[in-house]
Amino acid sequence: MKKFFCLMACAVLLLPLAATAQQTFEFDLTASQPAYSDATGYGYDLGTGALSKKDLHPTFFSVKVPDGNYKVTVTVGSKSYAGVTVLRAETRRMFEEKVITRKGEFKTFTFNVHVHSTEIDGNTRVGISMRERVDVGWDNKLTLEFNGDAPAVKSIRIEPADGDVVTIWLCGDSTVVDQDADPYTSWGQILPRFFTDKVVVANLANSGLTTTSFYNQNRLAKILHSLKPGDYVVVEFGHNDEKDRGAGSGAWYNYTYNLKRYIDEIRQKGGIPILVSPTERRNFVDGDISPTHGDYPAAMKATADREKAAFFDLTSMTRVLYETFGEEGSKCLLVHYPAGTYPNQPNALADNTHFSPFGAYEICKMVVMGLKYLDLDIVKYLRSDWVDFDAADPDDPAAFYWPYTPSLATLEKPAGS
């Protein structure tokens, strides 16, 4: 029996692997599959291999596809062992956490994954960082990650997403980007977890970016090239803009000018811009958070008010969250880990800007609440297990589950602070 199929219309055809938007791919992971290569166009990736009871480990499986949105259906479980499986895609984008299956039990999940390369129109490309060039987030393949205490996957199906799927595009910096390695995690890569397959999240953020550099690297142009009327574009900047010292820098000049430019160009394509003030830093003074963003949150709100654009104040929400946990307790929300927590880590990590996995979840839930406060139509597609979140009554970090991937751990701090 063939292990790999390309389906077009209702006919089953064995085709070359030059993927087109009409192809559907199916893989039986209980059978032998090759290691990924561009020539083959599919297979186990990043040096990993098949899942088995004897060798429980995270694994990655990639398929060569063009830019676009894809519906992914994964059947989780095993005939030979009980499973605890986490489903992620591309650069650690979360879709299902801690799926528990008994031996012989199977569960099926469907979600949408956005894939993008640097190419825009054949002549223009997105400028990406050296770190992004070795990442799986800016390439010509869709990469699935199967993680957890005992990952167990039976089969995969990948097909073009429905044409009416709504895209949430993300513009931002290191607090938004799909962070490539533990322990650094951002709210943007958690957002797909909370929406049904009526929505897809496309994250073009990167560490260290400002409203100016994001624009100049053609990241907004990449969004506008594919944006459909009714899509949402979330814009969160400030951490790095506030460090600009060049001509025109400052909250009330270059920053507000750029935000208006984003709003205008997104609206011209029929998109819905949403401005989000920057997450606060964990900066305690005498037991309370001391603001670090100056006039930037106020300047963003003033721009949104003037342009009648959607806006919510994530700065204030994160301040409430940190103060609820307290000066010591709030360390769990950010990258604070004692020496030796990770391999080859001789020194403690103490970062008051970038989030731990738990912190990224809590921040992401506040972003979803912001979308709800705005009463946007997109919130009708929240999953049935969504529970409203209150920054003054956060989750218990002791109950949080996150799969650690040794091959994807780094002590390299993201750009920006």
Secondary structure as UniProt FT lines:
FT   STRAND          4..8
FT   TURN            9..10
FT   STRAND          11..13
FT   TURN            21..22
FT   STRAND          24..28
FT   TURN            29..30
FT   TURN            38..40
FT   STRAND          42..45
FT   TURN            46..47
FT   TURN            53..54
FT   STRAND          59..64
FT   STRAND          68..77
FT   STRAND          83..89
FT   TURN            90..92
FT   STRAND          93..101
FT   TURN            103..104
FT   STRAND          106..115
FT   HELIX           130..133
FT   STRAND          141..150
FT   STRAND          153..160
FT   TURN            163..164
FT   STRAND          166..172
FT   TURN            174..176
FT   HELIX           187..189
FT   HELIX           191..194
FT   TURN            197..198
FT   STRAND          199..203
FT   TURN            207..208
FT   HELIX           211..216
FT   TURN            217..218
FT   HELIX           219..226
FT   TURN            229..230
FT   STRAND          232..236
FT   TURN            239..240
FT   HELIX           241..243
FT   TURN            247..248
FT   HELIX           251..255
FT   HELIX           256..268
FT   TURN            269..270
FT   STRAND          272..276
FT   STRAND          284..285
FT   TURN            286..287
FT   STRAND          288..289
FT   TURN            294..295
FT   HELIX           296..307
FT   STRAND          310..312
FT   HELIX           314..329
FT   HELIX           330..333
FT   STRAND          334..337
FT   TURN            339..340
FT   TURN            343..344
FT   STRAND          349..355
FT   HELIX           357..373
FT   TURN            374..375
FT   HELIX           377..381
FT   TURN            384..385
FT   TURN            391..392
FT   HELIX           397..399
FT   HELIX           406..408
//
